[in-house]
């Protein structure tokens, strides 16, 4: 099954023609994914037609527009969707507006230092490539293109359990270790097999996903999928565990008893068992409360990623940026706290760092770049976000990451 549909140039011309139609504008309004940003064609009226090269992108939303043109409806819908009414997805964006930046003056910011340390490794920026599965659905090079982009700018990359490229091949393309994200299997033997393979490949950290215990109702994805006329059975076999059979990390493992990657019966005992089963650092991805942050410390977690799966796994209506302060307060600097979900701007990253995050994981922006232009698109997304972070540091008087303290932000509803 081909990911791309026809000539990009002809599709752009067609989209420009349709953009002038009031009927098409009304249809777009009804079908628009709730991303918190103006969608085509109303954005086109502000910025012009979709860009033709990554260098033309002004911000990451320009890459989203091209991704939407390039991808079949079901594949774009899979990136775009949240759960139910997409309330949490939209809350992740709206949450940043609840925090204002308190700028400082007369600070020399000619020389910036954006470096961070995580588990003894130094990275040039706090921007991390979040795990995202099935990346060959967005570009033929998939995770390999992302790994090469991460290598070009020396960004930390986290590889999904449901990657469409093996961990060994990704590390070879990255020419450096990556972290491994773990969907815990209902079978401990399968989980242990995944751990051993990631550890043998050289992954120093495993990020255990806790923020998707069960599959939510992804209504936006379902609506996009209805508009997709392709026959998809070649890529999506209907066998009981056909999804896992196509994922290289499950090769050689007995998955006959599995129906998917989600496990709703996990408890804190699993964290203890995981710690005992691997020499990798264990990071818990999906902690959003002070209570669970405290329990994470009790059970020996080495780090936390504050996450709600980009609004794809739950419908709480609460953004991760609003969850971050109480998690940081509970951790008291004992282990690193990272965050993901909804990050689109350098100022978003700046606010998270001010609230105590050590690193910020991005997902959709680099997937938009991947779908738009492959490796160069991923690089462009990373370059723009890094440049925006640096601009925020200069504008607000913070020459180093360590200088971005809690005093730089206040709640917008504060009295």
C-alpha positions as CSV (number, residue, x, y, z in Angstrom):
1,X,0.0,0.0,0.0
2,X,1.4,3.4,-1.0
3,X,1.6,6.1,1.6
4,X,1.5,8.9,-0.9
5,X,-1.3,9.7,-3.3
6,X,-0.4,11.2,-6.7
7,X,1.7,14.3,-7.5
8,X,2.3,16.7,-4.7
9,X,2.2,19.7,-7.0
10,X,-1.1,18.6,-8.6
11,X,-2.6,18.1,-5.2
12,X,-1.5,21.5,-4.0
13,X,-3.0,23.1,-7.1
14,X,-6.2,21.2,-6.5
15,X,-6.3,22.3,-2.9
16,X,-5.8,25.9,-3.9
17,X,-8.7,25.6,-6.3
18,X,-10.9,24.0,-3.6
19,X,-9.8,26.7,-1.0
20,X,-11.9,29.2,-3.0
21,X,-15.1,27.2,-2.5
22,X,-17.4,28.3,0.3
23,X,-18.8,24.8,0.3
24,X,-15.4,23.2,0.8
25,X,-14.6,25.7,3.6
26,X,-17.8,24.6,5.4
27,X,-16.9,20.9,5.0
28,X,-13.4,21.6,6.3
29,X,-14.8,23.3,9.4
30,X,-17.0,20.4,10.2
31,X,-14.3,17.8,9.6
32,X,-11.4,19.7,11.2
33,X,-9.3,17.9,13.7
34,X,-9.3,19.7,17.0
35,X,-5.6,20.6,17.1
36,X,-6.0,24.1,18.5
37,X,-4.6,25.6,15.3
38,X,-6.4,27.1,12.2
39,X,-6.6,24.4,9.5
40,X,-6.6,24.5,5.7
41,X,-8.1,26.4,4.0
42,X,-8.5,29.2,6.5
43,X,-4.8,29.0,7.4
44,X,-4.0,29.1,3.7
45,X,-5.8,32.5,3.5
46,X,-3.3,33.8,6.1
47,X,-0.1,32.1,5.0
48,X,-0.5,31.1,1.4
49,X,-0.5,27.6,-0.2
50,X,1.4,24.7,1.4
51,X,5.2,24.9,1.2
52,X,7.2,23.0,-1.4
53,X,10.4,22.5,0.6
54,X,11.3,22.2,4.3
55,X,13.4,25.4,4.2
56,X,10.2,27.4,3.4
57,X,8.6,26.3,6.7
58,X,8.2,29.2,9.2
59,X,6.9,27.0,12.0
60,X,6.0,23.4,12.6
61,X,2.4,24.0,11.5
62,X,3.6,24.5,7.9
63,X,4.9,21.0,8.0
64,X,1.5,19.8,9.3
65,X,-0.2,21.3,6.2
66,X,2.1,19.4,3.8
67,X,1.7,16.2,5.9
68,X,-2.0,16.4,5.4
69,X,-1.6,16.8,1.7
70,X,0.8,13.9,1.4
71,X,-0.9,11.3,3.6
72,X,-3.9,9.2,2.9
73,X,-6.8,10.3,5.1
74,X,-6.5,7.3,7.5
75,X,-2.8,7.9,8.1
76,X,-3.2,11.6,8.7
77,X,-6.2,10.9,11.0
78,X,-4.0,8.5,13.0
79,X,-1.5,11.3,13.7
80,X,-4.2,13.9,14.4
81,X,-6.7,12.1,16.5
82,X,-7.4,12.4,20.2
83,X,-10.0,10.5,22.2
84,X,-13.8,11.0,22.1
85,X,-14.3,14.8,21.6
86,X,-10.5,15.4,21.5
87,X,-10.9,17.5,24.7
88,X,-7.6,16.4,26.2
89,X,-5.8,16.8,22.9
90,X,-7.0,20.4,22.7
91,X,-6.4,21.0,26.5
92,X,-2.7,20.1,25.9
93,X,-2.4,23.2,23.7
94,X,-4.7,25.4,25.7
95,X,-2.8,24.6,28.9
96,X,0.2,26.7,27.8
97,X,-2.0,29.8,27.7
98,X,-2.5,29.4,31.4
99,X,1.1,30.2,32.1
100,X,2.7,33.6,31.4
101,X,6.4,34.3,31.1
102,X,7.9,36.9,33.4
103,X,10.7,38.4,31.3
104,X,13.9,39.7,32.9
105,X,15.8,42.7,31.5
106,X,19.5,43.7,31.2
107,X,20.8,40.1,31.0
108,X,23.6,39.3,28.6
109,X,22.2,36.6,26.3
110,X,24.8,36.8,23.5
111,X,26.1,33.4,24.4
112,X,23.4,30.8,25.0
113,X,23.9,27.3,26.6
114,X,21.1,25.0,25.8
115,X,22.8,21.8,27.0
116,X,21.3,19.4,29.5
117,X,22.5,16.3,31.3
118,X,20.4,13.1,31.6
119,X,21.7,10.0,33.3
120,X,25.3,11.1,32.8
121,X,24.9,12.0,29.1
122,X,25.1,15.5,27.8
123,X,22.7,16.6,25.0
124,X,22.9,19.9,23.1
125,X,19.2,20.7,23.7
126,X,16.4,19.6,26.0
127,X,14.3,18.6,22.9
128,X,13.8,14.8,22.8
129,X,12.2,12.8,20.0
130,X,9.2,11.1,21.7
131,X,8.4,7.5,20.8
132,X,5.9,7.1,18.0
133,X,4.9,3.8,16.4
134,X,4.4,2.8,12.8
135,X,6.5,5.6,11.3
136,X,6.6,3.9,7.8
137,X,2.9,4.7,7.6
138,X,4.1,8.4,7.3
139,X,7.2,8.0,5.1
140,X,8.9,5.0,3.5
141,X,12.1,5.6,5.5
142,X,10.2,5.8,8.8
143,X,12.3,5.5,11.9
144,X,15.5,5.4,9.9
145,X,14.9,8.9,8.6
146,X,14.1,10.1,12.1
147,X,17.3,8.4,13.5
148,X,19.4,10.1,10.8
149,X,17.8,13.5,11.7
150,X,18.4,12.9,15.4
151,X,22.1,12.1,14.5
152,X,22.4,15.3,12.4
153,X,21.5,17.4,15.4
154,X,22.5,15.0,18.2
155,X,19.0,14.8,19.8
156,X,18.0,12.0,22.1
157,X,15.6,9.6,20.4
158,X,13.1,7.2,22.1
159,X,12.0,4.3,20.0
160,X,8.5,2.8,20.2
161,X,7.8,-0.9,20.9
162,X,5.7,-0.9,17.8
163,X,8.4,0.6,15.6
164,X,8.4,-0.5,12.0
165,X,12.2,-0.7,12.0
166,X,14.2,-2.9,14.4
167,X,16.0,-1.4,17.3
168,X,19.3,-2.7,15.9
169,X,18.8,-0.9,12.6
170,X,17.7,2.3,14.3
171,X,20.8,2.4,16.5
172,X,23.0,1.7,13.4
173,X,21.4,4.7,11.6
174,X,21.6,6.9,14.7
175,X,25.2,5.8,15.4
176,X,24.4,6.1,19.0
177,X,22.2,4.4,21.6
178,X,18.5,5.3,21.7
179,X,16.0,4.9,24.6
180,X,13.4,2.1,24.3
181,X,9.7,2.7,25.0
182,X,8.0,-0.3,26.4
183,X,4.4,-1.3,26.0
184,X,4.1,-4.0,28.7
185,X,2.7,-7.2,27.3
186,X,0.1,-9.3,28.9
187,X,2.7,-12.0,28.6
188,X,5.7,-11.6,30.9
189,X,7.8,-13.8,28.6
190,X,7.1,-11.4,25.7
191,X,7.9,-8.4,27.9
192,X,11.1,-10.0,29.0
193,X,12.0,-10.8,25.4
194,X,11.5,-7.1,24.4
195,X,13.6,-6.0,27.3
196,X,16.5,-8.3,26.6
197,X,16.6,-7.4,22.9
198,X,16.6,-3.6,23.7
199,X,19.3,-4.1,26.3
200,X,21.4,-6.2,24.1
201,X,21.1,-3.6,21.3
202,X,22.6,-1.0,23.7
203,X,19.6,0.9,24.9
204,X,20.5,2.5,28.3
205,X,16.9,3.4,29.3
206,X,13.5,1.8,29.0
207,X,10.5,4.1,29.2
208,X,7.5,2.2,30.5
209,X,4.2,3.5,29.1
210,X,1.5,3.9,31.7
211,X,-0.8,6.4,30.0
212,X,-2.6,4.1,27.7
213,X,-4.0,1.2,29.7
214,X,-6.8,0.6,27.2
215,X,-7.7,1.9,23.8
216,X,-9.9,5.0,23.9
217,X,-12.5,5.8,21.3
218,X,-10.5,7.7,18.6
219,X,-13.5,9.3,16.8
220,X,-11.4,11.8,14.7
221,X,-9.4,8.9,13.4
222,X,-12.6,6.9,12.6
223,X,-14.0,9.8,10.7
224,X,-10.8,10.2,8.6
225,X,-10.7,6.5,8.0
226,X,-14.2,6.6,6.5
227,X,-12.9,9.0,3.8
228,X,-10.1,6.6,2.9
229,X,-11.1,4.5,-0.2
230,X,-7.9,2.3,-0.3
231,X,-7.9,-1.4,0.3
232,X,-5.7,-1.8,3.4
233,X,-5.9,-5.5,4.1
234,X,-2.4,-6.0,2.7
235,X,-0.9,-3.8,5.4
236,X,-3.5,-4.4,8.0
237,X,-4.2,-8.2,8.1
238,X,-7.3,-9.2,9.9
239,X,-5.6,-12.0,11.9
240,X,-6.1,-12.0,15.6
241,X,-2.6,-10.6,16.2
242,X,-1.7,-9.4,12.7
243,X,-0.7,-6.0,14.0
244,X,2.1,-7.5,16.2
245,X,3.2,-9.9,13.5
246,X,4.2,-6.9,11.3
247,X,6.3,-5.3,14.1
248,X,10.0,-6.3,14.1
249,X,10.4,-6.1,17.8
250,X,8.1,-9.1,18.2
251,X,9.9,-11.3,15.8
252,X,11.0,-14.5,17.5
253,X,8.6,-14.1,20.4
254,X,5.6,-16.2,21.1
255,X,2.7,-13.8,20.5
256,X,0.1,-16.4,19.9
257,X,-1.8,-15.5,23.0
258,X,-1.7,-11.7,22.5
259,X,-4.3,-9.5,20.8
260,X,-2.6,-6.2,21.2
261,X,0.0,-4.1,23.0
262,X,-2.2,-2.7,25.8
263,X,-2.3,-4.2,29.3
264,X,-5.0,-2.8,31.6
265,X,-4.1,-4.9,34.7
266,X,-0.7,-3.4,35.6
267,X,0.0,-2.4,39.2
268,X,3.1,-1.1,41.0
269,X,4.3,-4.6,41.4
270,X,5.1,-4.6,37.7
271,X,7.5,-1.7,38.2
272,X,9.3,-3.7,40.8
273,X,9.5,-6.7,38.5
274,X,10.7,-4.6,35.6
275,X,13.5,-3.1,37.8
276,X,14.6,-6.5,38.7
277,X,14.5,-7.8,35.1
278,X,16.8,-5.2,33.4
279,X,20.0,-3.3,33.9
280,X,18.5,-0.4,31.9
281,X,17.3,2.7,33.7
282,X,13.6,2.6,34.2
283,X,11.6,5.8,33.3
284,X,7.8,5.9,34.0
285,X,5.9,7.6,31.1
286,X,2.5,8.8,32.0
287,X,2.8,10.0,35.6
288,X,0.6,13.1,36.1
289,X,-0.1,13.4,39.8
290,X,1.9,14.0,43.0
291,X,0.6,10.8,44.5
292,X,1.9,8.6,41.7
293,X,5.1,10.7,41.5
294,X,5.7,9.8,45.2
295,X,5.0,6.2,44.5
296,X,7.4,6.2,41.6
297,X,10.1,7.2,44.0
298,X,9.2,4.5,46.4
299,X,9.4,1.9,43.7
300,X,12.8,3.0,42.5
301,X,11.9,4.7,39.2
302,X,14.9,6.4,37.7
303,X,13.0,9.1,35.9
304,X,9.5,10.3,35.0
305,X,7.8,11.6,31.8
306,X,4.7,13.6,32.5
307,X,2.5,12.5,29.7
308,X,-1.1,11.8,28.7
309,X,-0.1,10.2,25.4
310,X,-0.7,13.4,23.5
311,X,-4.4,13.2,24.3
312,X,-4.6,9.9,22.5
313,X,-5.0,7.6,25.5
314,X,-7.4,9.2,27.9
315,X,-10.1,11.9,28.0
316,X,-9.3,13.9,31.2
317,X,-9.4,17.4,29.9
318,X,-6.2,18.2,31.8
319,X,-3.0,19.3,30.1
320,X,0.4,17.9,31.0
321,X,1.8,21.4,31.5
322,X,-0.8,21.9,34.3
323,X,0.2,18.5,35.7
324,X,3.9,19.2,35.7
325,X,4.2,21.5,38.8
326,X,2.7,19.0,41.3
327,X,4.9,16.1,39.9
328,X,8.0,18.3,40.2
329,X,7.1,19.3,43.7
330,X,6.7,15.6,44.7
331,X,10.0,14.5,43.2
332,X,12.0,17.3,44.8
333,X,14.9,16.9,42.3
334,X,15.6,13.3,43.2
335,X,15.2,12.0,39.7
336,X,14.8,13.8,36.4
337,X,11.3,14.8,35.3
338,X,10.5,15.1,31.6
339,X,7.3,16.0,29.8
340,X,5.5,15.5,26.5
341,X,2.1,16.2,24.9
342,X,1.1,19.3,23.0
343,X,4.5,21.0,22.5
344,X,4.6,23.1,19.3
345,X,6.6,26.2,20.2
346,X,9.8,27.2,21.8
347,X,7.9,29.2,24.3
348,X,6.0,26.0,25.3
349,X,9.4,24.3,25.9
350,X,10.6,27.4,27.9
351,X,7.6,27.2,30.2
352,X,8.0,23.5,30.9
353,X,11.7,24.1,31.7
354,X,10.8,26.9,34.0
355,X,8.3,24.6,35.8
356,X,11.0,22.1,36.4
357,X,11.2,19.7,33.4
358,X,14.7,18.5,32.5
359,X,13.7,17.5,29.0
360,X,10.8,18.0,26.6
361,X,9.6,15.3,24.3
362,X,8.0,16.2,20.9
363,X,5.9,13.9,18.8
364,X,3.5,15.2,16.2
365,X,5.8,18.1,15.0
366,X,8.6,15.7,13.9
367,X,6.0,13.3,12.4
368,X,4.6,16.1,10.4
369,X,8.1,16.8,9.1
370,X,8.6,13.1,8.4
371,X,5.4,12.9,6.4
372,X,6.1,16.2,4.6
373,X,9.7,15.7,3.5
374,X,11.3,12.7,5.2
375,X,14.5,13.2,7.0
376,X,14.9,16.9,5.9
377,X,11.4,17.6,7.3
378,X,12.3,16.1,10.7
379,X,15.5,18.1,10.8
380,X,13.5,21.3,9.9
381,X,11.1,20.6,12.8
382,X,14.0,20.2,15.2
383,X,15.8,23.2,13.9
384,X,12.8,25.5,14.2
385,X,11.9,24.4,17.7
386,X,15.5,24.8,18.8
387,X,15.7,28.3,17.3
388,X,12.4,29.2,18.9
389,X,13.7,28.0,22.3
390,X,16.9,30.1,21.9
391,X,14.8,33.1,20.9
392,X,12.6,32.7,24.0
393,X,15.8,32.5,26.2
394,X,17.1,35.7,24.6
395,X,13.8,37.6,24.8
396,X,13.3,36.6,28.4
397,X,16.8,37.0,29.9
398,X,17.8,33.3,30.4
399,X,21.3,32.5,28.9
400,X,21.4,28.9,30.2
401,X,19.0,26.1,30.7
402,X,19.8,26.1,34.4
403,X,18.9,29.8,34.6
404,X,15.3,29.1,33.5
405,X,13.8,28.8,37.0
406,X,10.3,28.8,38.4
407,X,10.4,32.6,38.7
408,X,10.1,32.9,34.9
409,X,6.5,31.8,34.9
410,X,3.2,32.6,36.6
411,X,-0.3,31.3,36.2
412,X,-2.3,33.6,34.0
413,X,-5.2,33.4,36.4
414,X,-3.0,34.3,39.4
415,X,-4.3,37.2,41.5
